[in-house]
Amino acid sequence: MNLKSAEEGIEYIIQAIETDDEELDAFLFSLGCYAGEPITVISHLKGCSIVSIKDGRYTIDNQLAEAIIIK
């Protein structure tokens, strides 16, 4: 399942990041978004999702949300 289809308010564990862009991988890693880390969707908006990773809240677009695989 990817992050775009996740339910709001439930904590998930990131299983993998499926992207071919090394810069994007490095950016996500700097946010704390990597395999094994917990992530929670706060809300889904039109075109993006607001997520909580570690102690921060971030807005990510739907294309990136589809690349974050969770369990």
C-alpha positions in Angstrom: 0.0 0.0 0.0 1.3 3.5 -0.7 0.9 6.6 1.4 -1.8 8.1 -0.9 -4.2 5.4 0.1 -3.4 5.5 3.8 -6.1 6.4 6.3 -5.8 9.6 8.3 -4.6 9.4 11.9 -3.1 5.9 11.8 0.6 5.4 12.2 2.3 3.3 9.5 5.8 2.1 9.0 7.6 3.1 5.8 8.6 0.0 4.0 10.3 1.5 1.0 10.7 4.6 -1.2 10.2 3.8 -4.9 11.8 6.5 -6.9 14.6 6.7 -9.4 15.6 10.3 -8.4 18.6 10.3 -6.2 18.1 14.0 -5.2 14.5 13.2 -4.1 15.8 10.2 -2.1 18.3 12.4 -0.3 15.7 15.0 0.4 13.3 12.5 1.9 16.1 11.0 4.0 16.9 14.5 5.3 13.3 14.8 6.5 13.5 11.4 8.2 11.5 9.6 5.6 13.2 6.3 5.1 12.5 2.5 5.5 11.6 1.5 9.1 10.5 5.0 10.3 6.9 5.7 11.4 4.8 8.1 9.4 1.2 9.3 10.0 -1.1 11.0 7.5 -2.7 14.0 9.2 -5.0 14.8 6.2 -5.5 14.3 2.5 -6.1 17.5 0.5 -6.7 18.0 -3.2 -3.4 17.2 -4.8 -1.4 16.6 -1.6 -1.2 15.0 1.8 0.0 16.4 5.1 2.1 13.9 7.0 3.9 13.7 10.3 7.4 12.3 10.3 9.4 12.3 13.6 8.6 15.7 15.1 7.8 17.6 11.9 4.7 18.1 9.7 5.2 18.2 5.9 3.1 18.6 2.8 3.9 16.2 0.0 2.2 16.0 -3.4 0.3 12.9 -4.5 3.0 11.7 -6.9 5.5 11.5 -4.0 2.9 10.0 -1.7 2.5 7.2 -4.3 6.2 6.5 -4.2 6.2 6.0 -0.4 5.3 2.4 0.3 4.0 1.7 3.8 2.8 -1.3 5.9 
